[in-house]
Structure formats: structure tokens, C-alpha cells
Amino acid sequence: MSEEKLGFVGKQVKDIYGTYIGRAVGIITENDGEIEAVGVDCGSAGLKQLPYEQLVIQGEYVFFIPRWRLDAQRLLRQKSLTLKRIKALQDILSENDSMKEDAELVYIKYEKKLHELDETGKQVNDKLNARLAELDSEAKNIKAVLFDAKLQFRSNEMKEETYQQVKVQTDELIEHINNERAEISNVKEKLTTQTLENIITTTSSSSADATPPTKEEEEEKPAEQEPGQPAEVVSVVQVSAASSEEKEEKGNDAPVSSNDGVEHSETNWLNQVITK
């Protein structure tokens, strides 16, 4: 077993949003010597076994990728590919009658696959809704702690310095929750809009964009967008689930990436923009 894989032991474990989970104290292996899970001391919550495929080492920390994210990203990739192939088959059927019989057989195969993915999508969506409910409950508990601290401060039972420390810590936890909520909402929206109709519309739009502009359109361009007009910026935490799939094949050596919107000192590795 490589030293890199043994590097889990002794490191602090956090989720990809920065929330502390515990400290890795050991590894659990399969009969063939491959790592199955990592034992994490979670304090009063006891020793938990976190699946190896959901963990990645980065610097002095081990980061935990939630299962819902791996499942959702895998589903999005599979469904996107299936929809593109169905669209390609429809194009073949409309262009080449000599291949119609062969294409129809393949088309039936991918339609069945799409139906299976739709059923999986319903299960994933249920998991996302359940996770949102958990986050709402966690947020209420955190806000209750902050409110109680404020009450103690106003009644002169707590120093202002202590209250400010409580506020900083609880604000950070709320930020982590909001980051996860934003990503879940983003995934749910993608699952909703990922349809064959949208694939066709996107393809048509791309073809239209490739058409050279007319002289009238060229003359109107300056009036459509004034210089200095700010562009819309959207910042959402995104960590590539592909890294965990690569770990299954390559041995957990692949790093995880993120959008530029989050700048926690512990998670500086989450700075690369991933292709969605």
C-alpha cells in the first residue's frame, strides 16, 4: 500500500464546504488490501467509517464529498450523453433511409436507458430534498445558538468579545450551509431542464449563432450593449465529482476542483473553474 494512501491517518477531515467533521485515525481494507473506508474520530458522535471513494487528501486536510453530489453529477453526465446520442440518432434517421432499420434498434436501446435515468433522477431528487430539509434544521439550530449568545450578551452575562467569537463561528457555519444549498438548487435546476427538447433547442441556437451577422445587425451592435455595462456574475460552490470516479479506477489520486467563488484558507485547492 502506497504512503500516499496511508497519508489519511492523523489528518483533520472536513466536508467540501469547510465544516469540520473529525480526525482520521485509521483505515479499513478489503481482503485484497484495497482501502474500503477511513475511520474518523467525530468526538461525542463516535468513530465513523467514511467511504474511501468520497475522500480526497489535499495538503494537511482530508475532504469529504457528500454522496448526493457524486450521485447527482454522475446522473447529469449519463443523461446528457444519452440525450445527445438520441438526438444524433434522430438526425441519422431523418438523413439516411438506408440506415433506418439499424438506427431504430439503437434508438429503442437509448430510449430505455433514458427512462431508467429518469427513474434514477426521481430518487436523486428525493435525496436532494431530504438534504435540504436537514440543512434547514441545522440552520435553525445554529441560529438558536447565536440568538442565545446575543441574549446573554445583552443581559451582561457574556462579554462582547466572547459574543463576537460566537457570531464569527456561527456565521461561518451558516455560510457553509448556504453554499451547499446553492449547489443543490443548481443541481435540481439542471435535472429539471435536462430534456431532449432543450438539447434540440441548444443545438439549433448554436447553429443560429454560427450564422454570419447581416449588415443591419452589425450596425445595431453598439446600441445593444453599452461600454462599461457590468456582466452578471454567479458564484456557486462546485466540486468535481469526476475525481471520485477516477479514484475508483486510479486509486484515489485525483484532486478535486471548484469554482472561484469561495475563498476559505483551508480550501485554497478549491480554486479551479470546472467545465460543467
ZAPATI-104576 format. One record per residue (C-alpha): x, y, z; residue in one letter; residue number from 1. Coordinates in Angstrom, 3 decimals. Each point is the difference from the previous one (the first is absolute). Example, Ala and Ser with C-alpha at 12.3 -4.5 7.8 and 13.67 -1.06 7.14 Angstrom:
VOBA      east     north        up  residu  num
VOBA    12.300    -4.500     7.800       A    1
VOBA     1.370     3.440    -0.660       S    2
REM end
This chain:
VOBA      east     north        up  residu  num
VOBA     0.000     0.000     0.000       M    1
VOBA     1.410     3.405    -1.004       S    2
VOBA     1.005     2.608     2.568       E    3
VOBA    -2.378     2.430    -1.683       E    4
VOBA    -2.972    -2.209     0.828       K    5
VOBA     1.237    -0.372     3.570       L    6
VOBA     0.206     3.799     0.184       G    7
VOBA    -3.591     0.165     1.263       F    8
VOBA     1.029    -0.936     3.542       V    9
VOBA     0.226     2.942     2.391       G   10
VOBA    -1.465     2.598    -2.369       K   11
VOBA    -3.021     2.164     0.764       Q   12
VOBA    -3.083    -0.796    -2.075       V   13
VOBA    -2.339     2.682    -1.350       K   14
VOBA    -2.801    -0.013    -2.509       D   15
VOBA     0.497     1.850    -3.301       I   16
VOBA    -1.776     3.044     1.421       Y   17
VOBA     2.487     0.366     2.854       G   18
VOBA    -1.957    -1.498     2.921       T   19
VOBA     2.171    -1.989     2.411       Y   20
VOBA    -0.907    -3.703     0.312       I   21
VOBA     2.763    -1.572     2.078       G   22
VOBA     3.466    -1.557    -0.189       R   23
VOBA     1.001    -3.075    -2.014       A   24
VOBA     1.336    -2.675     2.349       V   25
VOBA     0.315    -3.046    -2.263       G   26
VOBA    -0.986    -1.807    -3.167       I   27
VOBA    -2.146    -3.057    -0.687       I   28
VOBA     1.124    -2.253    -2.860       T   29
VOBA    -1.567    -2.673    -2.202       E   30
VOBA     1.337    -3.577    -0.215       N   31
VOBA     2.125     1.016    -2.991       D   32
VOBA     1.602     2.866     1.934       G   33
VOBA    -1.951     2.815    -1.673       E   34
VOBA    -1.336     2.707     2.300       I   35
VOBA    -3.741    -0.278     0.699       E   36
VOBA    -0.495     2.805     2.517       A   37
VOBA     1.781     2.408     2.303       V   38
VOBA    -0.750     0.051     3.724       G   39
VOBA    -0.660     3.537     1.222       V   40
VOBA    -0.184     1.044     3.657       D   41
VOBA    -3.018     2.319     0.157       C   42
VOBA     0.228     0.722     3.729       G   43
VOBA    -3.245    -0.651     1.876       S   44
VOBA    -1.534    -1.346    -3.237       A   45
VOBA     2.472    -2.888     0.186       G   46
VOBA     2.157    -1.668    -2.626       L   47
VOBA    -1.513     0.149    -3.481       K   48
VOBA     1.090    -1.902    -3.084       Q   49
VOBA    -0.017     2.308    -3.031       L   50
VOBA     0.103    -1.684    -3.449       P   51
VOBA     3.432     0.291    -1.591       Y   52
VOBA    -1.428     1.057    -3.385       E   53
VOBA    -1.524     3.087     1.637       Q   54
VOBA     3.298     1.246     1.445       L   55
VOBA     2.906     1.887    -1.503       V   56
VOBA     3.242     1.192     1.626       I   57
VOBA     1.014     3.600    -0.631       Q   58
VOBA     2.873     1.444     2.001       G   59
VOBA    -0.536    -0.418     3.735       E   60
VOBA    -3.679    -0.893    -0.331       Y   61
VOBA    -2.213    -2.822    -1.207       V   62
VOBA    -3.129     1.251    -1.768       F   63
VOBA    -3.267    -1.927    -0.031       F   64
VOBA    -2.244     0.154    -3.091       I   65
VOBA    -3.692    -0.637     0.807       P   66
VOBA    -1.586    -3.019    -1.662       R   67
VOBA    -2.891     2.054    -1.411       W   68
VOBA     2.484     2.025    -2.004       R   69
VOBA     1.741    -3.011    -1.502       L   70
VOBA    -3.343    -1.581    -0.931       D   71
VOBA    -1.388     3.224    -1.480       A   72
VOBA     3.064     0.837    -2.079       Q   73
VOBA     0.233    -3.573    -1.313       R   74
VOBA    -3.691     0.110    -0.961       L   75
VOBA     0.392     3.366    -1.753       L   76
VOBA     2.909    -1.266    -2.094       R   77
VOBA    -1.725    -3.269    -0.928       Q   78
VOBA    -3.265     1.703    -0.920       K   79
VOBA     1.760     2.701    -2.016       S   80
VOBA     1.842    -2.615    -2.057       L   81
VOBA    -3.166    -2.084    -0.486       T   82
VOBA    -1.997     3.023    -1.191       L   83
VOBA     2.739     1.028    -2.438       K   84
VOBA     0.107    -3.497    -1.469       R   85
VOBA    -3.776    -0.128    -0.386       I   86
VOBA     0.161     3.343    -1.798       K   87
VOBA     2.772    -1.331    -2.253       A   88
VOBA    -2.070    -3.105    -0.783       L   89
VOBA    -2.989     2.160    -0.923       Q   90
VOBA     2.227     1.943    -2.391       D   91
VOBA     1.244    -3.246    -1.566       I   92
VOBA    -3.568    -1.255    -0.452       L   93
VOBA    -1.016     3.218    -1.721       S   94
VOBA     3.033     0.101    -2.292       E   95
VOBA     0.703    -3.605    -1.037       N   96
VOBA    -2.850    -2.427    -0.726       D   97
VOBA     2.443    -2.843    -0.691       S   98
VOBA     1.047     0.002     3.679       M   99
VOBA    -3.530     0.369     1.368       K  100
VOBA    -0.432    -3.618     1.146       E  101
VOBA     3.344    -0.114     1.851       D  102
VOBA    -0.504     3.443     1.515       A  103
VOBA    -3.479    -0.863     1.280       E  104
VOBA     1.365    -2.971     1.973       L  105
VOBA     2.631     2.192     1.644       V  106
VOBA    -2.588     2.729     0.567       Y  107
VOBA    -2.191    -2.409     1.998       I  108
VOBA     3.028    -0.899     2.129       K  109
VOBA     0.709     3.628     0.881       Y  110
VOBA    -3.662     0.808     0.623       E  111
VOBA    -0.035    -2.811     2.570       K  112
VOBA     3.189     1.376     1.543       K  113
VOBA    -1.535     3.469     0.177       L  114
VOBA    -3.050    -1.382     1.804       H  115
VOBA     2.267    -1.719     2.546       E  116
VOBA     1.901     3.247     0.538       L  117
VOBA    -3.279     1.882     0.521       D  118
VOBA    -0.921    -2.456     2.754       E  119
VOBA     3.454     0.439     1.540       T  120
VOBA    -0.498     3.749    -0.267       G  121
VOBA    -3.137    -0.214     2.157       K  122
VOBA     1.962    -1.862     2.679       Q  123
VOBA     2.844     2.525    -0.127       V  124
VOBA    -2.481     2.872     0.224       N  125
VOBA    -1.532    -1.579     3.116       D  126
VOBA     3.472    -0.190     1.553       K  127
VOBA     0.635     3.655    -0.840       L  128
VOBA    -3.295     1.043     1.614       N  129
VOBA     0.829    -2.055     3.087       A  130
VOBA     3.415     1.655     0.230       R  131
VOBA    -1.577     3.457    -0.312       L  132
VOBA    -2.288    -0.867     2.920       A  133
VOBA     3.054    -1.047     2.042       E  134
VOBA     1.755     3.264    -0.842       L  135
VOBA    -3.076     2.002     1.059       D  136
VOBA     0.004    -1.804     3.344       S  137
VOBA     3.733     0.594     0.459       E  138
VOBA    -0.392     3.701    -0.841       A  139
VOBA    -2.752     0.383     2.624       K  140
VOBA     2.222    -1.597     2.657       N  141
VOBA     2.918     2.267    -0.898       I  142
VOBA    -2.182     3.116     0.103       K  143
VOBA    -1.344    -1.095     3.390       A  144
VOBA     3.557    -0.118     1.353       V  145
VOBA     0.723     3.478    -1.374       L  146
VOBA    -3.248     1.422     1.395       F  147
VOBA     0.698    -1.449     3.441       D  148
VOBA     3.503     1.500    -0.052       A  149
VOBA    -1.442     3.379    -0.938       K  150
VOBA    -2.506    -0.280     2.847       L  151
VOBA     2.810    -0.768     2.456       Q  152
VOBA     2.006     2.945    -1.331       F  153
VOBA    -2.902     2.431     0.364       R  154
VOBA    -0.652    -1.204     3.550       S  155
VOBA     3.699     0.540     0.885       N  156
VOBA     0.593    -3.734     0.533       E  157
VOBA     2.488    -0.154    -2.889       M  158
VOBA     2.796     2.330    -1.029       K  159
VOBA    -0.208     1.662    -3.403       E  160
VOBA     3.239    -1.689    -1.086       E  161
VOBA    -1.489    -3.431     0.711       T  162
VOBA    -3.225     0.895    -1.790       Y  163
VOBA     1.916     1.144    -3.077       Q  164
VOBA     1.895    -3.302    -0.040       Q  165
VOBA    -3.310    -1.894     0.113       V  166
VOBA    -1.329     2.170    -2.828       K  167
VOBA     3.052    -0.603    -2.198       V  168
VOBA    -0.207    -3.768     0.490       Q  169
VOBA    -3.754    -0.236    -0.589       T  170
VOBA     0.181     2.302    -3.047       D  171
VOBA     2.621    -2.314    -1.489       E  172
VOBA    -2.215    -3.048     0.556       L  173
VOBA    -2.977     1.773    -1.586       I  174
VOBA     2.200     0.894    -2.979       E  175
VOBA     0.910    -3.672    -0.455       H  176
VOBA    -3.681    -0.929     0.085       I  177
VOBA    -0.904     2.706    -2.517       N  178
VOBA     2.767    -1.208    -2.331       N  179
VOBA    -1.374    -3.534     0.077       E  180
VOBA    -3.566     1.251    -0.470       R  181
VOBA     1.099     1.993    -3.047       A  182
VOBA     1.667    -3.014    -1.557       E  183
VOBA    -3.000    -2.240     0.654       I  184
VOBA    -2.299     2.587    -1.613       S  185
VOBA     2.341     0.172    -2.979       N  186
VOBA    -0.043    -3.791    -0.391       V  187
VOBA    -3.817    -0.162     0.331       K  188
VOBA    -0.370     2.640    -2.704       E  189
VOBA     2.305    -1.925    -2.331       K  190
VOBA    -1.941    -3.211     0.587       L  191
VOBA    -3.238     1.826    -0.860       T  192
VOBA     1.288     1.595    -3.208       T  193
VOBA     1.913    -3.021    -1.258       Q  194
VOBA    -2.469    -1.137    -2.681       T  195
VOBA     0.147    -1.001    -3.647       L  196
VOBA    -1.894     3.169    -0.924       E  197
VOBA     2.677     2.162     1.608       N  198
VOBA     2.756    -1.967    -1.747       I  199
VOBA    -1.693     0.692    -3.338       I  200
VOBA    -0.511     3.679     0.888       T  201
VOBA     3.630     0.376     1.054       T  202
VOBA     1.199    -1.614    -3.214       T  203
VOBA    -2.230     2.298    -2.069       S  204
VOBA     1.223     3.065     1.915       S  205
VOBA     3.622    -0.983    -0.596       S  206
VOBA    -0.670    -0.301    -3.710       S  207
VOBA    -1.723     3.393    -0.038       A  208
VOBA     2.912     1.611     1.864       D  209
VOBA     2.370    -1.323    -2.623       A  210
VOBA    -1.863     1.869    -2.751       T  211
VOBA     1.922     3.149    -1.114       P  212
VOBA    -1.784     3.219     1.096       P  213
VOBA    -1.667     2.188    -2.595       T  214
VOBA     1.097     3.553    -0.722       K  215
VOBA    -2.980     1.355     1.955       E  216
VOBA     0.893    -2.157     3.025       E  217
VOBA     3.591     1.231    -0.089       E  218
VOBA    -1.209     3.616     0.009       E  219
VOBA    -2.303    -0.637     2.979       E  220
VOBA     2.630    -1.698     2.190       K  221
VOBA     1.348     3.136     1.741       P  222
VOBA    -3.530     0.981     1.051       A  223
VOBA    -0.743    -3.429     1.476       E  224
VOBA     2.760     0.041     2.606       Q  225
VOBA     1.521     3.119     1.401       E  226
VOBA     3.658     0.079     1.101       P  227
VOBA     0.550    -0.494     3.686       G  228
VOBA    -3.236    -1.924     0.541       Q  229
VOBA     0.711    -2.576     2.748       P  230
VOBA    -0.402    -3.676    -0.843       A  231
VOBA    -2.054    -2.250     2.233       E  232
VOBA     2.137    -2.024     2.392       V  233
VOBA    -1.228    -3.181     1.638       V  234
VOBA     2.103    -1.671     2.709       S  235
VOBA    -0.848    -3.538     1.099       V  236
VOBA     2.160    -2.640     1.689       V  237
VOBA     0.694    -2.779    -2.505       Q  238
VOBA     2.307    -2.931     0.765       V  239
VOBA     0.616    -2.497    -2.780       S  240
VOBA    -1.542    -3.366     0.771       A  241
VOBA     2.025    -1.428    -2.865       A  242
VOBA     2.972    -0.126     2.358       S  243
VOBA    -1.702    -2.633     2.116       S  244
VOBA    -0.842    -2.082    -3.060       E  245
VOBA     3.637     0.201    -1.065       E  246
VOBA     1.040    -1.178     3.468       K  247
VOBA    -1.931    -3.215    -0.567       E  248
VOBA     2.199    -0.678    -3.028       E  249
VOBA     3.281     1.707     0.920       K  250
VOBA     0.152    -0.413     3.749       G  251
VOBA    -1.266     3.256     1.472       N  252
VOBA     2.838     2.126    -1.395       D  253
VOBA    -2.106     2.564    -1.846       A  254
VOBA    -0.429     3.512     1.492       P  255
VOBA    -3.359     1.741     0.277       V  256
VOBA    -0.780     3.380    -1.567       S  257
VOBA    -2.367     2.906     0.738       S  258
VOBA    -1.320     3.282    -1.365       N  259
VOBA     1.846     3.210     0.867       D  260
VOBA    -2.788     1.362     2.208       G  261
VOBA     1.125    -1.473     3.349       V  262
VOBA     3.197     1.123     1.710       E  263
VOBA     0.408    -1.859     3.290       H  264
VOBA     3.624    -0.294     1.140       S  265
VOBA    -0.442    -3.727     0.752       E  266
VOBA    -1.343    -0.671    -3.502       T  267
VOBA     2.344     1.946    -2.263       N  268
VOBA     0.101    -3.065    -2.222       W  269
VOBA    -3.637     0.728    -0.950       L  270
VOBA     0.965     2.754    -2.411       N  271
VOBA    -0.083    -1.514    -3.486       Q  272
VOBA    -2.992     0.570    -2.256       V  273
VOBA    -1.448    -3.301    -1.156       I  274
VOBA    -1.772    -0.589    -3.261       T  275
VOBA    -3.644    -0.726     0.679       K  276
REM end
